[in-house]
Amino acid sequence: MFNPKILDDVAKKISENLPSGVLEIQEDVEKHVRSAVQTGLGKLDLVTREEFDVQSEVLARTRMKLEALEAKLKPLEDLLSTPNKDTH
């Protein structure tokens, strides 16, 4: 779901900025940071870019259909709202 390269880069940058005494455990720190970031992101209600794009297309098509139906309905509403001269 998430790009592992980005998680690796974040974990590496964080571990590179640790004090020199901690560098011996750098690999372990990278794993834990990567895991923590991945867990945190996993708890968020996120969608992939692909899912977002698909839903955007569905919404656009639905909006177009709605506008077409509204355009067809307008003359009928106008016709019904005009008083009928034959009934007077």
Secondary structure as GFF3:
##gff-version 3
##sequence-region A 1 88
A	DSSP	alpha_helix	4	16	.	.	.	ID=ss1
A	DSSP	three_ten_helix	20	25	.	.	.	ID=ss2
A	DSSP	alpha_helix	26	43	.	.	.	ID=ss3
A	DSSP	alpha_helix	49	81	.	.	.	ID=ss4
A	DSSP	three_ten_helix	85	87	.	.	.	ID=ss5
###
